[in-house]
Structures are given as C-alpha cells and as structure tokens.
Amino acid sequence: MQSRPARLWFMTALAPLGVAAACWGLATVMTKAALSQIPPLTLLVAQLAVSLAFLWAIVLAQRARMPAGRSLLPLGLLGLLNPGLSYTLSLLGLRLTTASMSTLLWAAEPIVILGLAWLILRERLTPILLALSALAVAGVWLVVGIAPGAAQDGSLVGNALILGGVLCCALYTVLTRRMVATFEPLALVALQETFALAWALAIWPIELRSVGLPSLAAIPASAWAWAALSGIVYYALAFWFFLTGLKAVPASLAGLFINLTPIFGIGGAYIFLGERLVAWQWMGAILILIAVLGVLGWPQRESVPA
C-alpha cells in the first residue's frame, strides 16, 4: 500500500465507505417500509438472523480466519454495542419518525466520532476537518427540529432514541478502530453480529408479551421479504464495507463519510415512501452535502500513510 500513489490509495481505501453509506441510507427506507407491519424488536431479530445466515455462509465458503484467544470476547462484546443496542434504539425511534429524518439524524455520528477519536485514539484533528464538521453540525441542527417548522415531520421522542443509537455507533467505531487492523472485516462482522443477535433474542420477549405470536403470524410475506432484504443490506453488506474502509483510514475520516448516508436515504424516501422535507430541513441537508463534498475534495495528506 505504501508504494501506491497517495491519491490512488486514498480513493481505493475510501470507496468501501461510500458503498457502506449507500447501503445504510437505502436500507433505512426498506426498514421503514417493514416497520409499518413488523414490530421493531421482531424486525431486529429477523434482520440479524438473515444477515448472519448470509455472513456465515460467506465466512465458511472463504474459510475466513476468525479471531481467537483473548481478543474473541472483547471483539464480540462490541457487537452488543453496535448493531445490538445502537440499532435497538434506532428501530424504536424510526417507528416514531420518518426515514428522511432518521438518515439525516445519523449525520451527527461523524461529529461524535471526531470527538471520541481525538479523546480516545489521540487522532490529530486539522482546522479544515473541524470546520467541515462544524458545517455538518449546523445542518444536523436544522433537521433535528430546532428551527421553526422543521419538527413537523418527526417525533422528538423518536429523534432522541435515534440520537442515542448514534452515540452507541460512534463509540463502536472508535473502539473497533483499535482492533480492526489485525483481523478480517468479514470475520469481525460475523462475530459481532452473532453477539448482537443474542442481545436481540434476550430482549425480544419484552415485545412478544404485548404483541403476541398470533399477530406475528398474520404479517404478510411481503413484509418479511423487506425485512430479509434490509437485513442483508443494512447489517451484512454495510458493516462489511465499513469495516473494510475503517481498516485503512483513521476513525475520524471514516466517520465523516457516514454523512453520505442522508443523500441516499432522502432520495429513497422521496421516491418510494413519498416523504417530503420542509424548507429548514432542506437547508440543513444542503449544509451537510457541502461538508461532505468538502471532505471529498480536500487532499487529506495527514490521513495517508507515509
């Protein structure tokens, strides 16, 4: 990698991060469609089960090297944080707000990652990177519902739950960055999502008491199909690509590419769900897009290995 030109390495290393953002954005729309008929914790169990079947099939086919020894438990426990707790909160919040709002709220994650990467990993934050992050924060501020008229498309409770999931996901990214360099991303995703499924199965009875199995049996096959497809895209593919990119770049830089997620999420929600944003939210989305384009266009020499 060190013999490659810096620009070529930069684009090659960050391409998986862009694909991961696309997967998360579009899968949010699929998940929102499934949530109209499937309760959130039931959906989480279904998504993770399908995702794990997909991942472990590839792990076995490729004979990927799995973590072992003392590293096994810490790496697996990170799966409880994300996608376990993170997506539990996110799905509960998504049921109360819109897919557009959810994807835009996740734009706060890179800002949290920046702070945690500086605090925990001691990553250097340049003035330009901080300025672009501040611009993204301003965009998030507008779409959360602070500006007049911007909160009419989503619930503040739902937004708060999603932001809790964002915090868990950001902490996961920073903690995983320390460990991902020595392990295969595919094996890591499979291991961590196995722990996440155990978490989902442990809390699932809480929902089953109020929902009941007969009502689950009445859910149409089309809804389960959306759950299966979103599970593969949301958890298997998105996390696989993200950890592949995270292995090659600092956590602070990898986190900023999550800002691309709203572009795909809003586009998909507009086309498939008919969701619309008010003027203040469009202003916030534009600020977020400008910040992302600034990151893409800025030669980050500090992030490229010598």
C-alpha positions as CSV (number, residue, x, y, z in Angstrom):
1,M,0.0,0.0,0.0
2,Q,2.9,2.3,0.7
3,S,4.1,2.1,-2.8
4,R,0.9,3.3,-4.3
5,P,0.4,7.0,-5.1
6,A,-1.2,8.7,-2.2
7,R,-4.3,9.8,-4.3
8,L,-4.9,6.3,-5.7
9,W,-4.6,4.9,-2.2
10,F,-7.0,7.5,-0.8
11,M,-9.7,6.7,-3.3
12,T,-9.3,3.0,-3.1
13,A,-9.4,3.0,0.7
14,L,-12.5,5.2,0.9
15,A,-14.6,3.6,-1.8
16,P,-15.9,0.9,0.6
17,L,-17.0,3.7,3.0
18,G,-19.1,5.3,0.3
19,V,-20.7,2.0,-0.5
20,A,-21.5,1.4,3.2
21,A,-23.2,4.8,3.4
22,A,-25.3,3.9,0.3
23,C,-26.3,0.6,1.9
24,W,-27.3,2.3,5.2
25,G,-29.2,5.1,3.5
26,L,-31.3,2.9,1.2
27,A,-31.8,0.1,3.8
28,T,-33.3,2.7,6.1
29,V,-36.1,3.2,3.6
30,M,-36.6,-0.6,3.4
31,T,-36.6,-0.8,7.1
32,K,-39.2,2.0,7.4
33,A,-41.4,0.1,5.0
34,A,-41.1,-3.1,7.0
35,L,-41.8,-1.3,10.3
36,S,-45.3,-0.4,9.1
37,Q,-46.2,-4.1,9.6
38,I,-43.5,-5.7,11.8
39,P,-42.8,-4.6,15.4
40,P,-39.3,-3.1,15.9
41,L,-37.7,-5.8,18.1
42,T,-39.2,-8.5,16.0
43,L,-37.8,-6.8,12.9
44,L,-34.3,-6.5,14.5
45,V,-34.3,-10.3,15.2
46,A,-35.4,-11.1,11.7
47,Q,-32.9,-8.8,10.1
48,L,-29.9,-10.0,12.2
49,A,-30.9,-13.7,11.6
50,V,-31.0,-13.3,7.8
51,S,-27.8,-11.2,7.9
52,L,-25.9,-13.8,9.9
53,A,-27.0,-16.6,7.6
54,F,-25.6,-14.6,4.7
55,L,-22.4,-13.7,6.5
56,W,-21.6,-17.1,7.9
57,A,-22.2,-18.7,4.5
58,I,-19.5,-16.5,3.0
59,V,-17.2,-17.0,6.0
60,L,-17.4,-20.7,5.6
61,A,-17.0,-20.5,1.8
62,Q,-13.9,-18.3,2.0
63,R,-12.6,-20.0,5.1
64,A,-12.0,-16.6,6.7
65,R,-9.7,-16.5,9.7
66,M,-11.8,-15.9,12.9
67,P,-10.5,-14.0,15.9
68,A,-9.4,-16.3,18.7
69,G,-7.9,-16.3,22.2
70,R,-8.2,-13.2,24.4
71,S,-9.4,-11.0,21.5
72,L,-12.5,-13.1,20.9
73,L,-14.6,-11.8,23.7
74,P,-13.8,-8.1,23.5
75,L,-14.5,-8.0,19.8
76,G,-17.7,-9.9,20.2
77,L,-18.9,-7.7,23.0
78,L,-18.6,-4.7,20.7
79,G,-21.4,-6.3,18.7
80,L,-23.7,-5.7,21.7
81,L,-22.9,-2.0,21.4
82,N,-23.4,-1.9,17.6
83,P,-25.6,-3.2,16.0
84,G,-27.1,-4.5,19.2
85,L,-28.0,-1.5,21.4
86,S,-27.5,1.0,18.7
87,Y,-30.0,-0.4,16.3
88,T,-32.4,-1.3,19.0
89,L,-32.7,2.4,19.8
90,S,-32.7,3.3,16.1
91,L,-35.6,1.0,15.2
92,L,-37.6,2.1,18.1
93,G,-37.0,5.7,17.1
94,L,-37.6,5.1,13.4
95,R,-41.1,3.9,14.2
96,L,-41.9,7.3,15.6
97,T,-40.3,9.5,13.0
98,T,-39.7,9.4,9.2
99,A,-37.0,7.6,7.2
100,S,-35.8,11.0,5.9
101,M,-35.4,12.4,9.4
102,S,-33.6,9.2,10.6
103,T,-31.0,9.3,7.9
104,L,-30.4,13.0,8.5
105,L,-30.0,12.5,12.2
106,W,-27.3,9.9,11.6
107,A,-25.3,12.7,10.1
108,A,-24.5,13.6,13.7
109,E,-22.4,10.4,14.1
110,P,-19.3,11.7,12.3
111,I,-19.1,14.7,14.7
112,V,-19.3,12.4,17.7
113,I,-16.7,10.1,16.2
114,L,-14.4,13.1,15.7
115,G,-14.5,14.0,19.4
116,L,-14.1,10.4,20.6
117,A,-11.3,9.7,18.1
118,W,-9.4,12.7,19.5
119,L,-10.2,11.8,23.1
120,I,-9.6,8.0,22.9
121,L,-7.3,7.4,19.9
122,R,-5.5,10.8,20.0
123,E,-6.1,11.3,16.3
124,R,-5.0,14.7,15.0
125,L,-7.8,17.0,14.0
126,T,-6.9,19.7,11.5
127,P,-8.6,23.1,11.3
128,I,-10.2,22.3,7.9
129,L,-11.6,19.0,9.2
130,L,-13.1,20.7,12.2
131,A,-14.6,23.5,10.1
132,L,-16.3,21.0,7.8
133,S,-17.5,19.1,10.8
134,A,-19.0,22.3,12.2
135,L,-20.8,22.9,9.0
136,A,-22.3,19.4,9.2
137,V,-23.3,20.1,12.8
138,A,-25.2,23.2,11.6
139,G,-27.1,21.0,9.1
140,V,-28.0,18.5,11.7
141,W,-29.2,21.3,14.0
142,L,-31.7,22.3,11.3
143,V,-33.0,18.9,10.5
144,V,-33.4,17.7,14.1
145,G,-36.3,20.1,14.7
146,I,-34.7,23.1,16.3
147,A,-35.7,25.5,13.6
148,P,-39.3,26.7,13.3
149,G,-41.5,24.3,11.3
150,A,-38.7,21.7,11.0
151,A,-40.1,19.3,13.5
152,Q,-43.5,18.7,11.9
153,D,-42.3,15.6,10.0
154,G,-41.0,13.6,13.0
155,S,-41.4,12.9,16.7
156,L,-38.9,14.4,19.2
157,V,-39.0,11.2,21.2
158,G,-38.2,9.2,18.1
159,N,-35.4,11.6,17.3
160,A,-33.9,11.3,20.8
161,L,-33.9,7.5,20.5
162,I,-32.1,7.6,17.2
163,L,-29.5,10.0,18.6
164,G,-28.9,7.5,21.4
165,G,-28.3,4.9,18.8
166,V,-25.9,7.4,17.0
167,L,-23.9,7.7,20.2
168,C,-23.5,3.9,20.6
169,C,-22.5,3.6,16.9
170,A,-19.9,6.3,17.2
171,L,-18.3,4.7,20.3
172,Y,-18.3,1.4,18.5
173,T,-16.4,2.9,15.5
174,V,-13.7,4.4,17.7
175,L,-13.2,1.2,19.8
176,T,-13.2,-1.1,16.8
177,R,-10.6,1.1,15.0
178,R,-8.0,-0.1,17.5
179,M,-8.7,-3.8,16.8
180,V,-9.7,-4.0,13.1
181,A,-6.2,-3.7,11.7
182,T,-5.3,-7.3,12.6
183,F,-8.5,-9.1,11.7
184,E,-10.5,-9.7,8.5
185,P,-13.5,-7.4,8.3
186,L,-15.8,-10.2,7.2
187,A,-15.0,-12.4,10.2
188,L,-15.4,-9.4,12.6
189,V,-18.8,-8.5,11.2
190,A,-20.0,-12.2,11.6
191,L,-18.7,-12.4,15.1
192,Q,-20.1,-9.1,16.3
193,E,-23.5,-9.6,14.8
194,T,-23.7,-13.1,16.4
195,F,-23.4,-11.3,19.8
196,A,-25.9,-8.7,18.6
197,L,-28.4,-11.4,17.7
198,A,-28.0,-12.9,21.2
199,W,-28.9,-9.4,22.6
200,A,-31.9,-9.1,20.3
201,L,-33.2,-12.5,21.3
202,A,-32.7,-11.7,25.0
203,I,-34.9,-8.6,24.9
204,W,-37.4,-9.9,22.3
205,P,-39.8,-11.4,24.9
206,I,-40.5,-7.9,26.2
207,E,-42.2,-7.1,22.9
208,L,-43.8,-10.5,22.5
209,R,-45.7,-10.1,25.7
210,S,-47.6,-7.2,24.2
211,V,-47.7,-8.2,20.6
212,G,-48.4,-11.9,20.8
213,L,-47.3,-14.7,18.4
214,P,-50.7,-14.8,16.6
215,S,-50.3,-11.3,15.3
216,L,-46.9,-12.1,14.0
217,A,-48.3,-15.0,12.1
218,A,-50.7,-12.6,10.3
219,I,-47.8,-10.4,8.9
220,P,-47.8,-10.7,5.1
221,A,-44.9,-12.4,3.3
222,S,-44.0,-9.2,1.5
223,A,-43.2,-7.5,4.8
224,W,-40.9,-10.4,5.8
225,A,-39.3,-10.1,2.4
226,W,-38.5,-6.4,3.1
227,A,-37.1,-7.5,6.5
228,A,-34.8,-10.1,4.9
229,L,-33.5,-7.8,2.2
230,S,-33.0,-4.9,4.5
231,G,-31.2,-7.2,6.9
232,I,-28.6,-8.2,4.3
233,V,-28.1,-4.7,3.1
234,Y,-28.3,-2.9,6.5
235,Y,-26.2,-5.2,8.6
236,A,-24.2,-7.7,6.4
237,L,-23.1,-5.5,3.4
238,A,-23.0,-2.1,5.1
239,F,-20.9,-3.3,8.1
240,W,-18.6,-5.4,5.9
241,F,-17.8,-2.5,3.6
242,F,-17.5,0.0,6.6
243,L,-15.0,-2.2,8.5
244,T,-13.1,-2.7,5.2
245,G,-12.7,1.1,4.9
246,L,-12.1,1.6,8.6
247,K,-9.2,-0.8,8.4
248,A,-7.4,1.6,6.0
249,V,-8.2,5.1,7.4
250,P,-8.4,6.9,10.7
251,A,-11.7,6.7,12.6
252,S,-12.3,10.5,12.3
253,L,-12.1,10.3,8.5
254,A,-14.1,7.1,8.2
255,G,-16.8,8.7,10.3
256,L,-17.2,11.7,8.1
257,F,-18.2,9.5,5.1
258,I,-21.3,8.5,7.0
259,N,-22.6,11.9,6.1
260,L,-23.3,10.5,2.7
261,T,-26.0,8.3,4.1
262,P,-28.7,11.0,4.1
263,I,-28.2,11.6,0.4
264,F,-29.2,8.0,-0.4
265,G,-31.8,7.9,2.4
266,I,-33.6,11.1,1.5
267,G,-33.6,10.1,-2.2
268,G,-35.0,6.7,-1.5
269,A,-37.7,8.0,0.9
270,Y,-38.7,10.6,-1.6
271,I,-39.1,8.0,-4.4
272,F,-40.5,5.1,-2.6
273,L,-42.3,6.5,0.5
274,G,-43.4,9.9,-0.8
275,E,-41.7,11.7,2.2
276,R,-41.1,15.4,1.9
277,L,-38.8,17.8,3.8
278,V,-39.8,21.3,4.9
279,A,-37.6,24.3,3.9
280,W,-35.5,24.4,7.1
281,Q,-34.7,20.7,6.6
282,W,-33.6,21.2,3.0
283,M,-31.3,23.9,4.2
284,G,-29.8,21.5,6.7
285,A,-29.4,18.8,4.1
286,I,-27.6,21.2,1.7
287,L,-25.1,22.2,4.5
288,I,-24.4,18.5,5.2
289,L,-23.8,17.9,1.5
290,I,-21.4,20.8,1.2
291,A,-19.5,19.5,4.2
292,V,-19.2,16.0,2.7
293,L,-18.1,17.4,-0.7
294,G,-15.5,19.5,1.1
295,V,-14.1,16.4,2.7
296,L,-14.1,14.5,-0.6
297,G,-12.3,17.4,-2.4
298,W,-9.8,18.2,0.3
299,P,-6.4,16.4,-0.1
300,Q,-6.1,14.9,3.4
301,R,-2.3,14.2,3.4
302,E,-2.4,13.7,7.1
303,S,-4.6,10.6,6.7
304,V,-2.4,8.9,4.1
305,P,0.4,6.6,5.3
306,A,3.9,7.7,4.6
